[in-house]
Amino acid sequence: MGRQLREDEWLSIFFWYEQYLNYDISKEFLSYKYCEISNGRQLNKYSLKLIKTKYKLYNLGMNINSQTGKATKKR
């Protein structure tokens, strides 16, 4: 298991995922960009589902910092 992705990395993944949803790029190219951004992780059905879920939450206005481990912890 690797490190968590930073906020700017998630934003670039969301950008490429949006291009994929608009049929501007293929799934293979999205897989290539995901592998490039996440330092070698492969795009499989689980990671695609994770991207889809995080993209939905991001469009609903949820803060990405609260999902990347950078948010302050509640005590």
C-alpha positions in Angstrom: 0.0 0.0 0.0 1.4 3.4 -1.0 1.0 6.8 0.3 -2.2 8.8 0.1 -2.5 11.2 -2.8 -2.2 15.0 -2.3 -4.9 17.4 -3.1 -3.4 18.6 -6.3 -3.0 15.0 -7.5 -6.7 14.4 -6.8 -7.6 17.5 -8.8 -5.5 16.4 -11.8 -7.1 12.9 -11.6 -10.5 14.6 -11.5 -9.6 16.6 -14.5 -8.7 13.5 -16.5 -11.7 11.6 -15.2 -13.9 14.4 -16.5 -12.3 14.2 -19.9 -13.0 10.4 -19.8 -16.7 11.0 -18.9 -17.0 13.4 -21.9 -15.5 10.7 -24.2 -12.5 13.0 -25.0 -10.0 10.3 -23.9 -10.0 6.5 -23.7 -10.0 4.4 -20.6 -6.5 3.3 -21.5 -5.3 6.9 -21.5 -7.0 7.5 -18.2 -5.3 4.4 -16.8 -1.9 5.8 -18.1 -2.5 9.2 -16.5 -3.6 7.6 -13.2 -0.5 5.4 -13.2 1.6 8.5 -13.9 0.0 10.6 -11.2 -0.1 8.0 -8.5 3.4 6.7 -9.1 2.7 3.3 -10.5 -0.6 2.2 -9.1 -2.7 0.4 -11.7 -6.2 1.6 -12.6 -8.5 -1.4 -11.8 -12.3 -1.6 -11.1 -11.8 -0.7 -7.4 -9.7 2.4 -8.0 -12.1 3.5 -10.8 -15.0 3.1 -8.3 -13.0 5.1 -5.7 -12.4 7.9 -8.3 -16.0 7.9 -9.2 -17.1 8.2 -5.5 -14.6 10.9 -4.7 -15.5 12.8 -7.8 -19.2 12.7 -6.8 -18.4 14.0 -3.3 -16.1 16.7 -4.7 -18.9 17.9 -7.0 -21.2 18.1 -4.0 -18.8 20.5 -2.4 -17.0 18.3 0.0 -13.5 19.4 0.9 -10.8 17.2 -0.5 -8.5 17.8 2.5 -10.9 15.9 4.7 -10.5 12.9 2.5 -6.7 12.9 2.2 -5.6 12.7 5.8 -4.6 16.4 6.1 -7.7 17.5 8.0 -7.6 17.9 11.8 -8.7 15.0 13.8 -11.7 15.2 16.1 -11.0 14.3 19.7 
